[in-house]
Amino acid sequence: MDHPASEPSLSPEAPILLHNEHPAILALSQADPKLAQLIRLVGELTLMPSSHPFESLAMSIISQQLSAKAAATIKSRVKHLIPDFTPETVLAADEAAIRACGVSAPKIRYIRDLSSKITAGEVLLDSLYELDNAELLKQLTSVKGIGIWTAEMFLIFALGRPDVMSLGDAGLQRAARWLHQLGEREDGNYLGQIAPVWAPYRSYASLYLWRAVDLGFVASGQRVEDCVSLS
C-alpha cells in the first residue's frame, strides 16, 4: 500500500489545495489520461487535515453506521458534554452521560479503548506525523471498533496522507470501473487494475473518484469523455 514519497510529515493545520498546477495533480494527469479528464471536469478540491486527530478519530467511531444528520447531532451533544476532548477527559467522563448523548454502548467501549491505548502508549498519536502508513494502520486497527476502512479514511481526511488506497471502498471501486470502462471482475477489484499508476498520490486520485460519485457522473452511464464534452 505504501510508497516512501507518500508519507511526509504534514502540518495538521495546513489545507491541501488540489489544482491543475499542483505537482501531484500534474503527475496524476500525466500518468492517467482518463483521470486527467475527470480532474478537468471536477476542478479544484481542498483537503483540510485535522488539527485534533484524537477527536477526529473518536468522532469517526461515533459516526459509524449513522446518517450524516444523526451523527452530527450526537457528536454535537458529546462535544457539549466533553468540551476539552482528550483521551483523559473521555476516560474520566460518566459513561451514562455519554450514553444519554445517543452514543451506543459498544461505541462507548470503542472510544474508551482508543483513549486507553493512547494513554498507555500503545497508539502513538503524538507521533502521527512521523509514523508511516503501515505502522499507523497497524496501531489504529488494534483498537476495538476501528477497522481498516475507518483507519484509511482517518489517514486520508484527518492526516492528509497523499498515498492511501482503500480497496475496500465500494464507491471507489465503482468509480474506478466507470472511469476506465472496465469489464466485470469476479473479485470486484477494479482499483487493482489501475491504481498502481496513481502512486504516490492515490489519496488524491480517490478524492476525484468520490467526487465523481457525488456529482452523479458514475451513475449517469456516460463516459468521462462524454461528461467533459457536456460540461
Secondary structure, DSSP 8 states (H G I E B T S, - for coil): ---GGG-----TT--EEE-TTSHHHHHHHHH-HHHHHHHHHH--EEE---S-HHHHHHHHHHHTTS-HHHHHHHHHHHHHH-SS--HHHHHHS-HHHHHHTT--HHHHHHHHHHHHHHHTTSS-GGGTTTS-HHHHHHHHTTSTT--HHHHHHIIIIIT--S----TT-HHHHHHHHHHHT----TT---HHHHGGGGTT-HHHHHHHHHHHHHTTHHHH---HHHHHHH-
